[in-house]
């Protein structure tokens, strides 16, 4: 078995798959999370005693150092899609990575992988993208050999993209095409992102490099909505929503996110103003940027994967017939 790796954010959608990928490579794994009681299921992803869960908060330096004791590698996968209460872009995606990287550097821990995002840019109009860029800079300043991995929209059973719009289609007669639905995206399978993180720790030639992770196909936002509706067997209008109206919709989401920070039972907002801002820029792998192929990974397309979890939004669930039998069609 390999040495010990500490992963921050291991209980999340992407983090849980990273734990699985690292366990398969034979690492001993310490998952550092704010709420350990929500993460004990992760122990089932490895052999007996291979995965341990510890309490740590990236806003509390003493807990970070305790979580890093004895580790030989670090993965930072903490991230938030919208700000709510103490969970802000600044704390989770800018200050957090820097604090963990500085602690790892003091302890002499070398291999460090940071899960960032395509679009990370210090000059972006989006707070999310600026925080991601600041986090990258902080990590690289502390550990120049750190590997940065920037995925596009990540899809999989617990994603916040296909699930979100499929759920919206269940209760709404229409889906909004933000900005007309022209924004291009390159959805990447969550298991491929996890394998990329694991490979970056195993391959010394990745040190100091930045990889942008995208799937095999680039789609427009409109096309992804069409694919979602076809998969769940629901006909809904696709209504182009100008940026101004989308911003108003996002403002309502901001209020919902703020209320969620105060009252935890409130559901996540459908969209926020910062997410609207992000949608004004294509989310695809940059020209000439290394990605999954350079890590020896063949990207999985969305088509064989999304049916395995979007079935829950069909009228008849997994037993629904999306097309009528031939004899019915002839009638």
Secondary structure, DSSP 4 states (H G I P E B T S, - for coil): ---EEEEETTTSHHHHHHHHHHHHTT-EEEEEES-GGGSGGGGGGSSTTTEEEEE--TT-HHHHHHHHTT-SEEEE----SS-BTTB-HIIIIIIHHHHHHHHHHHTT--EEEEE--TT--TT-S-HHHHHHHHHHHHHHHH-TT-EEEEESSEESTT-SSHHHHHHHHHH-SEEEEETTS--EE--EEHHHHHHHHHHHHH-GGGTT-EEEE--S--EEHHHHHHHHHHHHT---EEEEE-HHHHHHHHHHHHHHHHHHHHSTTSPPPS--HHHHHHTTS-BSPPTT---TGGGT-PPPPSHHHHHHHHGGGSTTGGG--SS--HHHHH-
